[in-house]
Amino acid sequence: MSELTVGSRYAKSLIDLAQEQDNVDVIKADMDLFIHTLKANPELKAVLSNPIIAHSKKTKILDAVFLGKVNKVTISFFKLMVDKGRGEVLYTTAYEYVNLYNIKRHITKARVTSATALSAANKQTLIAELQTSIGGTVVLEDKIDPSLIGGFVLTVGDRQVDTSISASLKKLKKEFAEKVN
């Protein structure tokens, strides 16, 4: 069974437990902290994933890093996962929990990449347009890529809109090449 499938199942169980205990938002914050910590410390992720390292050492490490910083349900869940030999899917489970949370709260993540920084007004207009078209709340991440020359590339889920000048130039170059041949 793939790591994503296993992680999704554990995340579903955790979000169901969190709903029963009315801790969905608290545990989501814990999962964000966990994901951020593992991204910042790939060694920690490697230790949790390593089947050779004893479960007791992994739980001590989890206590040292997260005890007092996360909800008791979260730390208990982490320890349970490690005790069951599922330390390698902790990161995936946390990531999937955040995805399930976003689905339940109707939060959509979008990314816009532009040649120059967008103004606050442009960001708000883009967010408003997206919220109108897809509903729910939109969380917009913006990046700068000078190679776009101008325009922007908007990615929402698996959909992408590319209005960049570099894409237009590539398309134009391809059309010229086809007409010459």
N, C-alpha and C positions, 0 to 999 in steps of 0.2 A: 504494500500500500504506500502511496507517495506521501512525502512529508507534508505537502499541502493538504491532502485529504485528512490525514491524522490531525494536523493542527486545526483544521476547520471544525472537526468534530469536538475536539477539546474546547475550542473557543465557543462553540454553540452551547456546550454544557456549562461553561463558566458564565456566559451571559444570561442563561436561564437561571442559574443560581443567584447571580447578581440582581436579577429582576425580582426574584422571590424575597431577597433581603433588602431591596430598594437601595442598592449600591452601584448601579450601572455606571453613573458618572464618576464615582470615586475610583472604581476599578479601571475605568477607561483612562483616567489620569495616571494610575499605577502602570498600566500597559504602555502608555506614552513614555513614562520615565524609564521603564525596562528597555524599550526599543532604543531610546536615546542612549542609555548607558551601554548597551551592547554594541551599538554603532560606534560609539566613542572608544570602546575597549574590545577590539576583536579577540583579544586573548581570553577575555571572560566568556565570550561566545564559544570559543574553541574548547575551553575547559568544560563548559556545560554539555557540549556535544560529544566529548571524548568518552567512549565507553570503557576505557581502561581506568579512568579516575574513579575512585570509590564514591558511592552515593553519599556517604557520610561527609566526605570532604566537600562535595558539591553543595550539600545543604548548609554546611558551615560557611562556605563562601557566600551563598545567597543570604544567610543571616547577617554576615558582616557587611554586605553591600546594601541590603534592602530593609533589614529589620528596623522598624521605627520610622521608615520613610514611606512605606506602603501599608495598605489596609491588611488586617490579620487574615482575611479571606484570601487575599492575593498571595501573601507569603506562604500560607498553608497550601494553596494550589500549586505554587512553584515546587514546594517540597514533595507534594504528592506526585507530581510529574516526574521528578528526579527519582523518587523511590520506586516508581513503576518502570524506570529505565527509559523514560521519554524526555530526557534532558535535551536531546538534539532537536526536539520540536518546540521547545519553549519559545524561541524567537518567532517562529512561524505562527504559533498559537496566539502570541501577543499581537502580532500584525493582523491576524484574522479577526481577533476580538475587536480591534479598532475598526476594521472594515464592517463587521456586523453592527457595531455601534453606529457608524455613519449611515448604514442602510436604515436602521431603526429610527434614527433621528432625521432622516431625509437630508443628509449632508452629502454634497457632491464636491469632490476635489477637482480643480481645474488648474492647468498650468499654461501660462502665456509667456512666450519667449519673444523678445523684441530687440531691435538693433540698439535702441537707447532706452533709458529708464522711463517707465510710464509715470505720468503725473497721477496724483491722488484722485483727481477728478476722472481721468481716463479709467483707472482701476474701478472706481465706484460705478461708472457707466457700464463697464464690461460686466461687473458682478450683477448689476440690476438687470441687464439684458439676458444674462444666463439664467438668473432666477426666474425671470418671466417665461423663458422658453422651456426650462426643464423642471421648474418648481423646486420647492425646498430651499435649503441654504446652500450657498456656494462658497467654498474656501478657495481663494485664488492664490496660487504661488506664482511669483513672477521671476523671470531670469532675463539676463542680458546676454545677447550673442551678436557682437558687431558684424559677424560674417553675413548676417541677414540683409545688410545694407539699409533696409527700411522695411516698414510693415511689421507683421507679427505672425507667430504660429501659435494657435490656440488648441490645446489638447484637453478634451473632456472624456474621461473613460477611454473607450477605444476609437473615438472619433477625433479627427484632426482637421483644422481649417488652416491652410497656409496662404497668407496674403503677402508673404515677404517678397521683396524685390529680387533676391537671389533665386527664389523658386521660379519667379516669372522669367528671369533671364535664362535659367536652365531650360524651361519649357520653350522659350523662343529659339534658343540654340538648337534644340532637338527638332523643332519644326523646320528651321532653315536647313538642317542636315538632311531631313527627309525629302524636302523639295529639291535639293541639289542632286540627290541620287536618283 
